[in-house]
């Protein structure tokens, strides 16, 4: 059994002038959201063995706040440029490259790839309320946890996962409502 935790980067600072989208930082609401989600993960005592992440500034800044709040500062993320604005297919390939030794993997990156990844991995079902929320939107700083009956990440394939948890910043602090999305 493997657990895949999917974390979308925090809300970007669109008021900051940057030459490249890659360099866009997070804003104050995004900082609050990343920290809240990290605190929530710590309270749940949910394990993470390895982190793979986009090296884009908004992801590195998200993890700078999320990891200490989650009690995960000892884990050095593996920065993988393939995750930056990747499709679901590329994200699946990136996860497959993880191998077998990490049972609880966290991937941090961007939409629409992460949202599409969840929708590819979790089969459609009329009574899956968590999948329905993601079909609506995977907001910034949102975190999804999936369980997958595989022994090795190389065996990851579509429609294999069970959606077990989904949390958004607004679920923890209503002032971080839809405007943070």
N, C-alpha and C positions, 0 to 999 in steps of 0.2 A: 504494500500500500504506500502510495506517495501522496503528499499534500502540496498543492500549488497555491501560493498566495500571490495575488495580482494587485499591485498598488499603482494607481495612476498618479502622476506628479501633481503637486499642489498648484493652486491657481496662479497663473502667470501674471507678471506685471506688464501689461500692454502699454502703460503710460511711460515706460522706460524706452528710450531710443537705443536700439542695437542694430548693428550691421547685418547680423545673421540671426535667423530664428533660433538656431542652436544655442545662442548666448542669452536668450531671454530669461530673466530671473523670475522668482516668485514674488508675490506681493504680501502685504501684511495679513490679509485674510487667508491667503495660502499658507503662510507660516503657522497661523493658528490651527488651520485644518490638519496640517501634517503632524503637528504636535499632539492634537487630540486623538487622531487615529493611532498614533504610536502608544499613547497612554492607554487607550482601549485595548490594544493588542497585549500590552503588559498585564493588564487586569485579567484578561482571559487566560493568561499563562499558555498561550499557543506557541509551540516551538517553531523556530526557523533555523535551519542548518547552514544555508548558503543564500547569498543575494547576488542576482545578476541584474544589471541596470544599464540604462542608456547613460552615456557620459554627458548628455546635454545639461546645461547649467540648471534648468528648472528641476531636473531629476536629482542632480547632486545636492542642490540646496534643500530639496524635499527630504532626502535621506539624512542630511546633516541634522535636521530637526526630528525626524521620525525615529531614527535609530536610538539616540539616547533616551527618548521618551518611552520607547518600547523595550529598553534594556538590551539592545542589540549592538551596542557600540563596539563590542569585541569582534564582530564580523566585518571583515574588509570586503566590500562589494567587488565583484568582478565586473568591470566596466566593459561593455560590449557595444561597439558602435552600430552593430546590426540592429539593435533594438530601437535606435532613433528613427521614429516615424515608420516603423516596420509594419508590414502586412501580417495578418494572422499566420500565414504559411511560413514566413520568415521567423516569427516568434516561436512557432512549433519547432522549427529546425534548431533554433538557438537553445531551446529547452532540451531537446534531444541530445545536444552536445554536452549536457551536464553529466551524463553517465549515470552510475548507479549509487554512488556513495552518499548523496544528499537525499534524505527522506522528506525533508520539509524545505522546499525551495520558494524563495520570494523573487518575483520579477517586477521591476519598477520601470515604467516607461510612459507611453503616450497613447492617446486616441488618434484615429479610430482603431488602431491595431489591437489594443488590449481589449476593447469592447468586442471586437470581432473574434478575438481569441476565445473569450468566454463563450460566445454564442456558437463557435465551432466545436468546442470541447464538450459542452453540456447539451445533451439531446433535448429537442423540443418536447414540452409536456404541458398540457392544459392547466395542470395544477402546480406548476413550479413558480411560486410567487417571486423568488429571488431572481430567476432568469428573466421573468417579466419586467422586473425593475431595471435590469441591465438593458433589455430591449428598448426601454424608454430612454435611458441614458446612463452612462458610466461617468459620473461627475468627477471633477478634480478631487484628489486626496481620497477617493473611494477605494475600498479594499474588498476583494472577493477571495474566498477560500474554497478550493475545489479538492475533492478526494478522487484519486484515480487508482484503480486496481491493477497496478503494474509493479514490477520489481526493479525495473531499469528505465530511466527517462528516455532511453533510445527507443522504447516500445510505445511511446506516447502517440496516440492517434485521435482523430476526431470522434465526437459523440461517445467518449469513454468516461467522462467525469460526472461526479455528483456535486451539485452546488450545496455547500454546507453553511456558509456564512457570507453576509454582505453588509457592510457598514459604510455610511457616508458621514462627513462632518456634520451635516444638518441633523442627523439622527442623534448626535451627541450635544449639539448646541444649535437651537433653532435660529439664532441670529446669523448662522452661516448657511442660511437657506438658499433657495435657487439662484440668488445673485452670485454665489461662489461657483456655480456650475459653469 
